[in-house]
C-alpha cells in the first residue's frame, strides 16, 4: 500500500508540475515532452517493481482517457488519490485497532 500511495502522489505531482509549467510557459514544448517521457519511464519502472499495481494503472488510464481536458484529468487524479487515501486511512485505523488489542494484557489467563 505504501508503494501505491507513493505512486499516486508521484503521478499527481508530475501532473501538477506539468500543468503549472505549461501555464507559466517557463518550459519549452520539448522540455515538457521530456518531462512526460521521464514520468512514463518512472511509471513503467514502478510497475515492473510492483506488478500488482498494473490493474490499478489500467483503471487510471481508462479514467484519464475519458476525462478530456487537462483540467478534467487533474480533477480525476485528485478524486482517485482521495479515494486511495481513504482506503489507506481505513487500513491504518484497522491496524491501529489490532495493535491496541494486542497491547492489552489478558489478565484472565494470569489467574
Secondary structure, 3 states (H helix, E strand, C coil): CHHHHHHHHHHHHHHHHHHHHHHHCCCCHHHHHHHHHHHHHHHHHHHHHCHHHHHHHHHHHHHHHCCCCHHHHHHHHHHHHHHHHHHHHHHHHHHHHHHHHHHCCCHHHHC
